[in-house]
Amino acid sequence: MDTPLSTIAVVGLGTMGTGIADVLARAGREVIGIDISESASARAVAALEASTARAVARERITEEERQDVLARFRTFSDLQAAAEADLVIEVVPESYETKQEVFRALDGIVRPDAILATGTNALSVTRLAADSAHPERVLGLHFFAPVQAMKLVEVVSSVLTAPQAVDAVTRLAQELGKETVAVGDRAGFVADGLLFGYLNQAAAMYEAKYASREDIDAAMRLGCGLPMGPLALLDLVGIDTARTVLEAMYAASHDRLHAPAPILKHLSEAGLTGRKSGRGFYTYDAPGSATVVRDALTPLETAATAEGREVRSVGVAGSGTMASGIAEVFAKAGYKTVLCARSQEKADIAKARIAKSLARSVDKGRMTGEARDETLARIVPAGSLDSFAEVDLAVEAVAEDLEIKRDLFARLDKICKPGAVLATTTSSLPVVACAKATSRPQDVIGMHFFNPAPAMKLVEIVRTVLTADDVHATVREVTAKIRKHPVDCGDRAGFIVNALLFPYLNNAIKMVQEHYASLDDIDAAMKLGGGYPMGPFELLDVVGLDVSLAIEKVLHREFRDPGLAPAPLLEHLVAAGCLGRKTGRGFREYARR
């Protein structure tokens, strides 16, 4: 195990195996590719030829270097070819039986000092190791697709794994230019342990017809900055693979959030496994293609909707960052905007905040000085809700407290003219409770903007069972006019984004609480392995631990699922006043400003 890992066998030349072979050959290793399918081997060779040709065209390598890389990759159909390998990486389908068959055969083929690594992303490394003649040399080496681009490798050791084996593969991964995270043997490890629970909830949300597949995916891309929506990602991963991973996770955790959504079983058993079959949650123009084509579920762009009400003026109630950001958005779009705070002084301060924001836009060349002046002229600061008497749309953006919001809506009911649309920006409270505080619940709807409102493109439009069709149509039209992307959802806790995001954050806290992985490793895993713009603990500290706890409590109260109960560590930090960046300490400590 102390010898350099210069000759490496890759067993299984599917997409993942081919990617691993590619990075190994480019890093100067002799690579033995093994697959019982000659066509799979041929595709792997063709993929390496194509990727290295692109590298030459982009002047990243020379033609001579390309030929050296190609010469280092040889393919075989028999496991005996692994006899001289220093390391064997198994990347066959996610099945204990299939993997155990490979490991048993390798025991009689490879040298005693060779290391055996499984590429599983869900199955127990310990179980595979225990069935091997030399369990001390078996570990997990979990790469992420596409291997060439994704920087993360999870190095998974069991209680049987020799430390020398862990050290050797960790050095190899780092020499490949990868970031390594060392983890214990637990279903899903770090990245997939967090990712697949979230994907499963998204599938269940779609199956319940709460929101369309397009709206669920758009919400998570635009509301969280994720590279792909969850349903598109399930199609890429493979719905059958996702189901296998979740089954393994559920067997270990018995957490209902890991129990595969029935739709995953139905799709996989029908052969609708995602991109590789040409159809999954979406339909593709060919098996293996990434190009989505219209199908029976694709919404028509010209679908008939109710005619909306005319909106020429908007009132925004509140003086905080969210309220001023929303007022800026409406004013930029040409709407006369009344910005109402609890006092004229607070309203003036909020308008001054908008002026600073617009000045930054001018400095960065995003708008002209003339446009800035016109935008500011449309904003009328006011210290009394009586200023909303003639607005066509009133948007509430006050504290996330139901009694405060209900009181405000009762006052808006008396002040606003008949036919005015009344909207709440709540992120977690029931919109219908605000509506019932008025005598016109049909005019009330949710417009959940994301922070910072001027930059974030998403608005969740939340209609209650009482919301009129023309009110819904009005808000969709207005959302398009302010250059935001509307997604429709029903009036239940968390709507789309928070209902999917916060259980994922809660599960990350549980990983730390259980001493499975560190804050830094979990954040690195999700950024490098999942392409997330921020790790979960970075995000929690930005959002605020008190805000996060409040949303977790709302979700738990609404859905009554034990898996949604707030992690005790989160409750303890909030009780201690460690609320994140705003207090200088949350999961991490921050320099005081």
Backbone torsions as a table, in degrees:
resi	resn	phi	psi	omega
1	MET	NA	-12.8	179.8
2	ASP	-88.2	-6.5	-179.4
3	THR	-77.7	150.2	177.4
4	PRO	-60.8	144.1	179.9
5	LEU	-88.7	80.9	-174.9
6	SER	-96.4	-27.8	178.0
7	THR	-116.1	119.9	-173.1
8	ILE	-128.4	130.1	176.5
9	ALA	-99.0	136.7	175.5
10	VAL	-115.7	116.2	-176.9
11	VAL	-100.8	112.6	-176.9
12	GLY	107.7	106.2	-174.2
13	LEU	-109.9	48.9	169.7
14	GLY	-79.9	-159.1	-178.3
15	THR	-59.6	-45.8	-177.7
16	MET	-69.3	-47.3	-180.0
17	GLY	-60.6	-40.4	178.4
18	THR	-63.8	-41.7	178.8
19	GLY	-63.8	-41.9	178.5
20	ILE	-63.8	-44.3	178.3
21	ALA	-59.2	-39.6	-179.2
22	ASP	-60.1	-52.4	-176.4
23	VAL	-68.1	-32.7	178.6
24	LEU	-67.3	-47.0	-179.1
25	ALA	-63.3	-40.1	179.0
26	ARG	-66.7	-25.8	-179.7
27	ALA	-88.5	10.2	174.0
28	GLY	90.1	8.7	178.5
29	ARG	-86.4	148.8	169.9
30	GLU	-79.5	123.4	-173.3
31	VAL	-116.8	125.7	177.3
32	ILE	-106.3	107.8	179.3
33	GLY	-91.9	129.1	-176.6
34	ILE	-127.0	126.2	174.9
35	ASP	-154.0	137.5	-179.7
36	ILE	-67.9	-18.6	-179.7
37	SER	-93.4	118.4	177.6
38	GLU	-66.2	-33.0	179.2
39	SER	-67.4	-36.7	176.6
40	ALA	-63.9	-41.7	177.6
41	SER	-62.7	-42.1	-179.9
42	ALA	-64.4	-40.0	178.0
43	ARG	-65.3	-36.9	179.4
44	ALA	-65.0	-43.7	178.2
45	VAL	-63.0	-44.2	-179.8
46	ALA	-63.2	-37.9	179.6
47	ALA	-65.4	-41.1	178.5
48	LEU	-67.2	-40.0	177.1
49	GLU	-60.9	-42.4	-178.4
50	ALA	-69.4	-43.3	-177.9
51	SER	-67.5	-38.6	178.8
52	THR	-72.6	-31.2	175.7
53	ALA	-64.4	-39.2	177.0
54	ARG	-64.9	-38.0	179.5
55	ALA	-64.5	-37.2	176.9
56	VAL	-66.8	-44.2	-179.2
57	ALA	-61.3	-32.0	179.5
58	ARG	-90.2	5.1	177.2
59	GLU	62.6	31.6	176.0
60	ARG	-87.0	-30.0	173.7
61	ILE	-137.4	162.8	176.5
62	THR	-89.2	168.2	177.8
63	GLU	-64.2	-35.9	178.6
64	GLU	-63.7	-44.0	177.6
65	GLU	-63.4	-36.9	177.9
66	ARG	-61.1	-45.2	-179.4
67	GLN	-64.2	-35.3	176.8
68	ASP	-63.9	-42.1	178.4
69	VAL	-61.2	-47.6	-178.6
70	LEU	-62.2	-36.5	-178.9
71	ALA	-68.9	-24.5	-178.6
72	ARG	-81.3	-6.5	-178.2
73	PHE	-110.7	113.8	178.7
74	ARG	-121.3	144.0	-177.5
75	THR	-116.5	148.5	-178.4
76	PHE	-143.7	163.1	178.7
77	SER	-109.7	-2.1	-175.4
78	ASP	-119.5	136.2	179.0
79	LEU	-62.1	-20.1	178.7
80	GLN	-58.2	-22.9	179.7
81	ALA	-63.8	-16.0	-178.8
82	ALA	-85.1	4.0	-172.1
83	ALA	-55.6	-37.1	-176.5
84	GLU	-99.4	7.9	-176.5
85	ALA	-72.6	141.7	173.8
86	ASP	-81.5	-28.0	-179.4
87	LEU	-144.4	135.5	173.2
88	VAL	-116.1	127.0	176.6
89	ILE	-109.9	114.6	-179.2
90	GLU	-90.7	126.5	179.2
91	VAL	-134.4	48.6	179.1
92	VAL	-88.7	173.8	-177.0
93	PRO	-54.6	152.6	-175.7
94	GLU	-72.4	80.2	178.7
95	SER	-146.3	127.7	178.7
96	TYR	-56.0	-44.8	-175.6
97	GLU	-60.8	-45.4	-178.9
98	THR	-65.3	-45.2	-178.6
99	LYS	-67.2	-42.4	179.6
100	GLN	-63.3	-36.7	177.0
101	GLU	-61.1	-41.5	178.5
102	VAL	-65.6	-45.9	-177.5
103	PHE	-65.5	-38.9	178.1
104	ARG	-62.9	-42.9	179.6
105	ALA	-65.4	-40.0	-179.0
106	LEU	-65.4	-31.4	178.5
107	ASP	-55.3	-34.5	-178.2
108	GLY	-92.1	3.0	-174.7
109	ILE	-116.1	-49.2	-171.3
110	VAL	-80.1	164.3	177.6
111	ARG	-66.0	155.2	179.8
112	PRO	-60.4	-28.0	-178.0
113	ASP	-93.2	3.0	179.0
114	ALA	-72.9	148.1	178.7
115	ILE	-99.2	138.4	178.0
116	LEU	-112.4	121.9	-178.9
117	ALA	-118.9	136.2	173.2
118	THR	-99.7	139.5	178.6
119	GLY	-92.1	14.4	-178.0
120	THR	-57.0	148.0	174.2
121	ASN	-111.9	9.1	-177.7
122	ALA	-151.9	-32.5	-172.5
123	LEU	-77.1	158.9	-175.7
124	SER	-71.7	118.5	175.5
125	VAL	-66.7	-36.7	179.9
126	THR	-60.6	-43.4	-179.7
127	ARG	-64.0	-39.8	178.1
128	LEU	-68.2	-39.9	-178.9
129	ALA	-67.1	-41.8	-176.8
130	ALA	-62.3	-26.1	-179.0
131	ASP	-88.2	-2.1	-178.7
132	SER	-93.6	155.1	178.3
133	ALA	-68.8	-25.8	-179.3
134	HIS	-130.6	76.2	-175.0
135	PRO	-61.7	-23.2	-178.2
136	GLU	-67.3	-18.7	-178.1
137	ARG	-101.3	6.6	-178.1
138	VAL	-101.4	132.8	177.5
139	LEU	-151.0	179.1	177.5
140	GLY	-107.0	141.0	177.4
141	LEU	-134.1	93.9	-170.9
142	HIS	-99.7	102.6	173.9
143	PHE	-84.9	166.8	179.5
144	PHE	-122.4	143.5	-178.0
145	ALA	-90.0	143.6	-8.6
146	PRO	-73.3	131.5	-171.6
147	VAL	-58.5	-38.2	-177.1
148	GLN	-63.1	-31.4	-174.6
149	ALA	-98.7	-36.9	-173.4
150	MET	-79.2	131.7	-170.5
151	LYS	-88.2	-11.4	-172.4
152	LEU	-90.4	140.0	166.3
153	VAL	-133.6	123.9	174.7
154	GLU	-90.5	122.9	177.5
155	VAL	-99.6	114.0	-170.0
156	VAL	-110.9	119.6	178.2
157	SER	-112.2	147.4	173.9
158	SER	-99.1	178.0	177.9
159	VAL	-67.1	-13.3	-177.8
160	LEU	-96.4	-13.0	-171.6
161	THR	-73.2	134.3	177.1
162	ALA	-72.0	135.4	179.0
163	PRO	-57.3	-32.4	-179.7
164	GLN	-63.0	-36.0	179.0
165	ALA	-67.1	-41.7	177.9
166	VAL	-61.6	-45.5	-179.5
167	ASP	-61.6	-41.3	-176.6
168	ALA	-65.3	-45.9	-178.0
169	VAL	-74.6	-29.1	176.1
170	THR	-64.2	-44.5	177.1
171	ARG	-60.9	-42.6	179.3
172	LEU	-59.2	-49.9	-178.4
173	ALA	-58.6	-41.7	179.5
174	GLN	-66.6	-36.4	176.3
175	GLU	-67.5	-21.8	175.6
176	LEU	-82.1	-0.5	-179.4
177	GLY	85.3	19.9	-178.3
178	LYS	-99.7	155.2	170.4
179	GLU	-93.6	133.4	-177.4
180	THR	-108.3	145.2	172.4
181	VAL	-126.4	122.2	179.8
182	ALA	-90.5	124.5	-177.5
183	VAL	-136.6	160.2	175.6
184	GLY	-83.5	174.9	-174.3
185	ASP	-84.8	99.2	178.8
186	ARG	-143.5	138.3	-174.5
187	ALA	-51.8	125.7	179.1
188	GLY	87.2	-14.2	-177.7
189	PHE	53.6	-140.2	-178.1
190	VAL	-88.8	-64.2	-171.3
191	ALA	-61.7	-52.6	-178.4
192	ASP	-72.4	-27.8	176.1
193	GLY	-60.3	-34.2	176.3
194	LEU	-88.2	-40.3	-173.9
195	LEU	-66.7	-45.1	-171.6
196	PHE	-73.3	-27.7	173.5
197	GLY	-63.5	-42.2	177.5
198	TYR	-63.8	-44.7	179.3
199	LEU	-62.4	-39.2	-179.7
200	ASN	-63.6	-42.4	178.8
201	GLN	-65.6	-36.4	177.4
202	ALA	-64.5	-41.3	177.8
203	ALA	-62.6	-41.8	179.1
204	ALA	-66.1	-38.2	178.3
205	MET	-61.8	-42.7	178.6
206	TYR	-67.7	-43.0	-178.9
207	GLU	-61.1	-33.5	179.8
208	ALA	-78.5	0.0	-179.8
209	LYS	60.9	30.1	177.6
210	TYR	-71.7	-37.1	178.7
211	ALA	-151.7	158.7	179.8
212	SER	-72.6	161.1	179.1
213	ARG	-61.7	-38.5	180.0
214	GLU	-65.1	-40.8	-178.9
215	ASP	-71.2	-38.1	177.5
216	ILE	-61.9	-47.1	-178.3
217	ASP	-67.5	-42.3	179.0
218	ALA	-64.1	-39.3	-178.4
219	ALA	-60.6	-44.2	-176.9
220	MET	-76.6	-29.9	175.8
221	ARG	-71.5	-48.1	-174.3
222	LEU	-84.3	-29.8	-178.6
223	GLY	-85.6	-25.5	-177.6
224	CYS	-121.1	-5.8	-179.7
225	GLY	73.0	24.3	-179.0
226	LEU	-78.3	148.9	-178.1
227	PRO	-67.8	-27.4	179.2
228	MET	-142.1	152.5	171.5
229	GLY	-74.0	159.3	-174.6
230	PRO	-64.3	-36.2	-177.6
231	LEU	-75.7	-37.4	174.0
232	ALA	-64.0	-36.9	179.3
233	LEU	-68.5	-38.9	175.5
234	LEU	-59.6	-40.6	177.4
235	ASP	-63.7	-36.3	179.5
236	LEU	-71.3	-45.9	-179.8
237	VAL	-64.1	-38.0	-173.7
238	GLY	109.4	118.9	-176.0
239	ILE	-64.8	-34.8	177.2
240	ASP	-67.0	-39.9	177.4
241	THR	-63.6	-44.3	179.5
242	ALA	-60.0	-41.5	179.6
243	ARG	-62.8	-41.8	178.8
244	THR	-62.9	-45.3	179.2
245	VAL	-60.4	-46.2	-178.4
246	LEU	-66.1	-37.5	177.0
247	GLU	-60.6	-42.8	178.8
248	ALA	-65.4	-40.8	179.6
249	MET	-66.2	-41.2	-179.2
250	TYR	-67.4	-38.7	179.3
251	ALA	-60.6	-32.3	-179.0
252	ALA	-85.2	-37.8	-171.7
253	SER	-100.8	-28.5	-172.4
254	HIS	55.8	24.2	175.9
255	ASP	-85.6	124.6	-175.9
256	ARG	-61.2	-23.9	178.2
257	LEU	-66.8	-18.0	178.4
258	HIS	-96.9	-9.0	178.6
259	ALA	-68.2	119.4	-173.1
260	PRO	-54.1	131.5	175.6
261	ALA	-58.1	136.4	-177.7
262	PRO	-51.1	-32.7	-178.0
263	ILE	-62.0	-29.1	178.2
264	LEU	-66.7	-39.6	176.9
265	LYS	-66.3	-46.2	-176.8
266	HIS	-62.6	-44.2	-179.4
267	LEU	-67.6	-45.1	-176.4
268	SER	-67.4	-38.3	179.6
269	GLU	-71.3	-22.6	175.7
270	ALA	-85.2	-0.5	-179.0
271	GLY	81.5	8.7	-179.9
272	LEU	-94.3	76.0	-168.0
273	THR	-95.9	6.5	179.1
274	GLY	113.8	-150.5	-175.9
275	ARG	-56.6	-39.5	-174.0
276	LYS	-64.3	-25.0	177.7
277	SER	-101.2	-8.0	-179.0
278	GLY	91.8	-3.6	178.9
279	ARG	-159.4	135.6	175.5
280	GLY	-151.0	-116.1	171.5
281	PHE	-69.3	-31.6	175.3
282	TYR	-115.8	169.8	175.7
283	THR	-110.3	137.6	-176.7
284	TYR	-116.0	158.9	-173.6
285	ASP	-73.3	-12.2	176.1
286	ALA	-168.0	155.4	174.3
287	PRO	-57.0	133.3	-179.7
288	GLY	86.7	-7.4	-178.4
289	SER	-84.2	152.5	175.3
290	ALA	-99.2	0.2	-175.0
291	THR	-86.7	114.5	179.9
292	VAL	-80.2	136.5	176.5
293	VAL	-119.3	158.2	-179.5
294	ARG	-62.6	140.5	173.1
295	ASP	-137.3	-170.3	-174.8
296	ALA	-64.4	-20.9	-178.3
297	LEU	-94.7	-4.4	-178.3
298	THR	-71.7	125.0	-179.3
299	PRO	-68.3	142.7	177.7
300	LEU	-78.4	134.2	-179.7
301	GLU	-65.7	-25.3	-177.9
302	THR	-105.5	23.6	-178.2
303	ALA	-57.7	136.9	-176.7
304	ALA	-68.5	134.5	175.5
305	THR	-133.2	166.0	177.4
306	ALA	-64.1	152.6	177.6
307	GLU	-75.1	132.0	-177.2
308	GLY	-81.5	169.1	176.9
309	ARG	-85.9	154.8	180.0
310	GLU	-75.7	131.4	177.4
311	VAL	-123.9	114.6	177.3
312	ARG	-114.8	-24.9	179.9
313	SER	-133.7	148.4	-175.0
314	VAL	-130.8	141.4	172.2
315	GLY	-113.3	133.5	176.9
316	VAL	-117.9	120.6	-178.6
317	ALA	-99.1	121.4	-179.4
318	GLY	137.2	160.7	-178.6
319	SER	-131.8	5.5	-179.0
320	GLY	-81.5	-173.3	-178.4
321	THR	-58.6	-41.6	-177.1
322	MET	-67.9	-45.4	-178.5
323	ALA	-62.7	-45.5	-178.8
324	SER	-67.0	-35.2	177.2
325	GLY	-64.6	-41.5	179.3
326	ILE	-66.7	-42.3	178.1
327	ALA	-61.0	-40.1	177.7
328	GLU	-60.7	-42.3	-179.1
329	VAL	-61.8	-47.2	-179.2
330	PHE	-65.4	-42.9	-178.5
331	ALA	-65.3	-39.2	177.5
332	LYS	-60.1	-35.1	-177.0
333	ALA	-81.2	1.8	174.9
334	GLY	100.2	3.3	-179.3
335	TYR	-85.4	136.4	168.3
336	LYS	-65.8	125.7	-170.3
337	THR	-126.9	121.1	174.7
338	VAL	-94.3	122.8	179.2
339	LEU	-107.8	107.4	-172.8
340	CYS	-107.1	127.8	175.4
341	ALA	-119.2	-177.9	-178.3
342	ARG	-72.9	-14.6	175.9
343	SER	-150.0	159.4	178.2
344	GLN	-60.8	-37.1	-179.4
345	GLU	-61.8	-45.6	179.4
346	LYS	-64.5	-36.9	178.8
347	ALA	-65.2	-41.6	178.6
348	ASP	-64.2	-39.4	178.2
349	ILE	-63.8	-41.2	179.0
350	ALA	-63.4	-39.7	178.0
351	LYS	-66.9	-36.7	177.8
352	ALA	-63.6	-35.0	177.2
353	ARG	-64.1	-40.7	177.2
354	ILE	-63.8	-40.8	179.6
355	ALA	-59.3	-40.4	178.0
356	LYS	-65.7	-40.7	178.6
357	SER	-62.4	-44.7	179.4
358	LEU	-66.6	-35.9	177.9
359	ALA	-62.0	-39.4	177.2
360	ARG	-62.9	-39.2	178.4
361	SER	-63.0	-38.9	177.5
362	VAL	-65.5	-45.0	-179.8
363	ASP	-60.0	-33.6	-178.7
364	LYS	-89.5	3.6	178.1
365	GLY	76.1	16.4	-178.3
366	ARG	-85.1	-19.0	176.1
367	MET	-152.9	160.0	-179.1
368	THR	-86.6	162.8	175.7
369	GLY	-61.7	-36.5	178.7
370	GLU	-63.8	-42.9	179.3
371	ALA	-64.5	-37.5	177.3
372	ARG	-61.1	-46.4	-178.3
373	ASP	-64.0	-40.3	178.6
374	GLU	-65.0	-39.2	179.3
375	THR	-64.3	-47.7	-179.8
376	LEU	-62.1	-36.2	-179.4
377	ALA	-65.1	-24.7	-179.9
378	ARG	-79.3	-14.2	-175.9
379	ILE	-95.4	121.2	180.0
380	VAL	-111.4	108.6	178.7
381	PRO	-75.8	141.0	-177.7
382	ALA	-143.1	150.0	-179.8
383	GLY	-105.4	8.1	-179.1
384	SER	-142.7	140.8	177.5
385	LEU	-64.5	-15.1	177.7
386	ASP	-59.1	-20.9	179.2
387	SER	-68.9	-9.0	179.7
388	PHE	-90.2	6.8	-171.8
389	ALA	-57.7	-33.3	-174.9
390	GLU	-113.7	6.6	-178.9
391	VAL	-72.4	151.5	178.9
392	ASP	-89.6	-24.9	179.9
393	LEU	-138.6	122.6	176.8
394	ALA	-109.3	124.9	-177.9
395	VAL	-115.7	119.9	179.7
396	GLU	-90.5	128.1	178.1
397	ALA	-138.5	53.4	-179.5
398	VAL	-100.2	-169.7	-175.0
399	ALA	-57.3	148.1	-178.5
400	GLU	-80.1	69.1	-178.9
401	ASP	-137.0	121.3	-171.6
402	LEU	-61.5	-39.9	-178.5
403	GLU	-66.8	-39.5	177.3
404	ILE	-62.4	-43.0	-178.3
405	LYS	-68.4	-42.1	-179.9
406	ARG	-62.9	-40.5	178.1
407	ASP	-62.9	-41.5	-180.0
408	LEU	-64.2	-43.0	-179.2
409	PHE	-66.7	-35.0	176.2
410	ALA	-62.1	-38.4	179.0
411	ARG	-71.9	-41.5	178.0
412	LEU	-60.4	-35.5	-179.8
413	ASP	-59.4	-38.0	-178.9
414	LYS	-80.0	-30.0	-172.4
415	ILE	-91.7	-44.1	-173.1
416	CYS	-71.2	148.0	-177.8
417	LYS	-69.8	157.8	176.1
418	PRO	-58.4	137.9	178.6
419	GLY	90.6	-9.8	176.5
420	ALA	-68.9	142.1	177.6
421	VAL	-88.7	133.1	-179.6
422	LEU	-111.8	120.6	-174.8
423	ALA	-123.3	141.6	173.7
424	THR	-109.2	144.2	177.9
425	THR	-98.9	16.5	-178.5
426	THR	-51.2	146.0	178.0
427	SER	-102.8	-9.5	-175.3
428	SER	-151.8	-16.8	-176.5
429	LEU	-83.7	156.5	-178.9
430	PRO	-70.0	123.9	179.9
431	VAL	-64.9	-35.9	-177.5
432	VAL	-63.7	-28.8	177.6
433	ALA	-66.4	-35.4	174.5
434	CYS	-68.5	-41.8	-178.3
435	ALA	-61.7	-40.6	-176.8
436	LYS	-71.8	-10.7	175.2
437	ALA	-79.5	-3.8	-179.4
438	THR	-114.4	169.9	174.8
439	SER	-92.4	3.1	-177.4
440	ARG	-136.5	62.8	-177.1
441	PRO	-59.9	-21.5	179.2
442	GLN	-67.1	-19.5	-177.9
443	ASP	-93.3	1.4	-174.0
444	VAL	-103.4	138.9	-176.9
445	ILE	-151.5	162.5	175.5
446	GLY	-99.1	136.4	172.3
447	MET	-128.3	92.1	-175.1
448	HIS	-91.0	101.7	174.7
449	PHE	-81.8	161.3	178.2
450	PHE	-114.8	149.5	-173.7
451	ASN	-92.9	131.8	-0.1
452	PRO	-81.1	131.4	-173.6
453	ALA	-56.7	-39.9	-179.8
454	PRO	-63.8	-28.2	-175.8
455	ALA	-95.7	-37.4	-173.3
456	MET	-78.2	132.7	-171.2
457	LYS	-87.3	-12.3	-172.3
458	LEU	-91.7	140.5	165.7
459	VAL	-133.0	120.2	174.0
460	GLU	-84.0	122.6	-179.8
461	ILE	-100.4	116.2	-170.3
462	VAL	-113.1	108.3	177.9
463	ARG	-101.4	140.1	177.6
464	THR	-89.5	178.6	177.4
465	VAL	-68.7	-13.5	-177.9
466	LEU	-102.4	-10.7	-175.2
467	THR	-66.1	131.3	179.2
468	ALA	-71.3	149.4	-179.8
469	ASP	-60.2	-39.7	-177.3
470	ASP	-72.5	-24.2	174.3
471	VAL	-69.6	-43.7	176.7
472	HIS	-60.6	-46.2	179.6
473	ALA	-62.3	-39.5	179.1
474	THR	-59.7	-48.1	-176.2
475	VAL	-68.6	-36.1	175.7
476	ARG	-63.5	-42.3	179.4
477	GLU	-63.8	-44.5	-179.9
478	VAL	-63.9	-41.4	-179.9
479	THR	-60.4	-40.6	177.1
480	ALA	-65.6	-39.1	-178.4
481	LYS	-68.0	-27.8	177.4
482	ILE	-90.7	12.3	174.0
483	ARG	63.3	40.2	173.2
484	LYS	-113.1	162.1	179.4
485	HIS	-99.8	115.9	-179.9
486	PRO	-85.9	138.6	168.6
487	VAL	-126.2	139.9	-177.9
488	ASP	-93.0	138.0	173.5
489	CYS	-152.7	161.4	-179.3
490	GLY	-84.8	172.4	-173.9
491	ASP	-87.7	78.3	174.0
492	ARG	-137.6	160.1	-170.4
493	ALA	-53.5	132.4	174.2
494	GLY	84.2	-14.7	-176.7
495	PHE	52.1	-133.3	179.4
496	ILE	-90.8	-59.6	-168.4
497	VAL	-64.1	-54.4	-176.0
498	ASN	-67.7	-30.0	178.7
499	ALA	-67.5	-27.5	177.7
500	LEU	-95.2	-34.6	-174.4
501	LEU	-74.6	-46.6	-169.3
502	PHE	-74.0	-32.9	171.6
503	PRO	-62.0	-35.2	175.4
504	TYR	-62.6	-45.4	178.3
505	LEU	-63.7	-40.8	179.4
506	ASN	-62.3	-40.1	179.3
507	ASN	-67.9	-33.5	176.1
508	ALA	-63.7	-40.7	178.3
509	ILE	-62.6	-40.2	179.6
510	LYS	-62.3	-35.7	178.2
511	MET	-61.0	-42.3	178.7
512	VAL	-69.6	-43.3	-179.1
513	GLN	-58.6	-35.6	-179.1
514	GLU	-89.3	6.0	178.1
515	HIS	60.2	30.8	178.3
516	TYR	-80.0	-39.2	-178.4
517	ALA	-151.4	160.4	-178.4
518	SER	-87.4	164.4	175.6
519	LEU	-54.0	-48.3	-175.5
520	ASP	-64.4	-41.6	-179.5
521	ASP	-66.6	-39.8	-179.8
522	ILE	-67.9	-44.6	178.2
523	ASP	-61.1	-43.6	179.5
524	ALA	-63.7	-41.1	-178.7
525	ALA	-60.7	-42.6	-176.5
526	MET	-76.9	-30.9	177.6
527	LYS	-76.4	-44.2	-175.0
528	LEU	-86.2	-31.8	-178.4
529	GLY	-94.8	-25.7	-177.9
530	GLY	-111.7	-9.1	-179.3
531	GLY	73.7	20.8	-179.7
532	TYR	-74.4	142.3	180.0
533	PRO	-67.7	-27.0	178.3
534	MET	-139.8	148.4	172.6
535	GLY	-73.0	163.2	-175.9
536	PRO	-60.9	-35.3	-177.7
537	PHE	-79.8	-31.6	170.5
538	GLU	-59.7	-45.7	-177.3
539	LEU	-67.4	-42.9	179.2
540	LEU	-58.7	-42.4	-179.6
541	ASP	-68.8	-29.7	177.2
542	VAL	-74.5	-46.4	-178.7
543	VAL	-64.3	-38.5	-174.7
544	GLY	108.5	126.0	-175.8
545	LEU	-69.0	-30.3	177.4
546	ASP	-67.9	-42.0	177.3
547	VAL	-63.6	-43.8	-179.3
548	SER	-62.3	-43.0	179.5
549	LEU	-63.7	-41.5	179.9
550	ALA	-61.2	-42.4	-180.0
551	ILE	-67.8	-41.6	177.2
552	GLU	-58.6	-41.7	-179.4
553	LYS	-65.3	-40.3	178.4
554	VAL	-62.9	-44.8	179.7
555	LEU	-62.9	-43.0	-179.2
556	HIS	-65.3	-40.9	-179.7
557	ARG	-66.9	-37.7	-177.4
558	GLU	-73.2	-47.0	-172.3
559	PHE	-97.5	-14.3	174.4
560	ARG	54.4	35.4	178.9
561	ASP	-99.2	125.0	-179.3
562	PRO	-55.5	-31.4	-179.7
563	GLY	-66.6	-16.0	179.9
564	LEU	-94.7	-1.3	178.6
565	ALA	-61.4	133.2	-179.2
566	PRO	-56.1	137.5	177.2
567	ALA	-60.4	133.3	179.9
568	PRO	-54.6	-34.3	179.5
569	LEU	-61.0	-37.2	177.7
570	LEU	-65.2	-43.8	179.6
571	GLU	-63.4	-40.0	-178.6
572	HIS	-65.8	-42.7	-179.9
573	LEU	-64.2	-41.5	178.6
574	VAL	-64.5	-42.8	179.0
575	ALA	-61.3	-30.7	-180.0
576	ALA	-83.8	-1.3	180.0
577	GLY	81.0	12.3	177.9
578	CYS	-90.9	90.8	-169.4
579	LEU	-103.8	3.6	179.9
580	GLY	114.2	-154.2	-175.5
581	ARG	-59.5	-33.8	-175.1
582	LYS	-66.3	-22.3	177.0
583	THR	-108.2	-1.1	180.0
584	GLY	88.7	-7.7	178.1
585	ARG	-153.9	132.8	173.8
586	GLY	-141.9	-114.3	171.2
587	PHE	-73.9	-26.3	175.1
588	ARG	-126.0	168.4	176.6
589	GLU	-100.7	146.2	-177.3
590	TYR	-129.0	148.5	178.1
591	ALA	-67.7	135.9	177.6
592	ARG	-68.9	137.7	178.6
593	ARG	-86.4	NA	NA
